[in-house]
Amino acid sequence: MVALEPTTRTVHTLPYAPRIRENVAEMSRLINAALVDESFCSKLLSEPASAIKDGYNGENFSLSSLESEFVSSVKAVSLTDFAVRWTKFSNDMVSTADYMDVVIPIRN
């Protein structure tokens, strides 16, 4: 008996881009908190995981695992550096999602 491979079709995944854009808004809150509070900014740059965990002024940040990983690994030297790197990273995520295709097997 010969096993046949299922046929596949490609599906364009545009719906992911708006969800990524929604997640980017939470990072904007984080950056805004660092803009208005020098001590929070310092903590974000030196102890990013702790800054996310502790939140700001009684508010928590609902970051995705990808965003949390970015914040923890960016090693920025200033808030401007952090924001520039985040902007590039998030733009790359959105443009990748806009053009990503997924191959889905079709079962007969």
Secondary structure, 3 states (H helix, E strand, C coil): CCCCCCEEEEEECCCHHHHHHHHHHHHHHHHHHHHHCHHHHHHHHHCHHHHHHHCECCECCCCCHHHHHHHHHCCCCCHHHHHHHHHHHHHHHHHHHHHCEEEEEECC
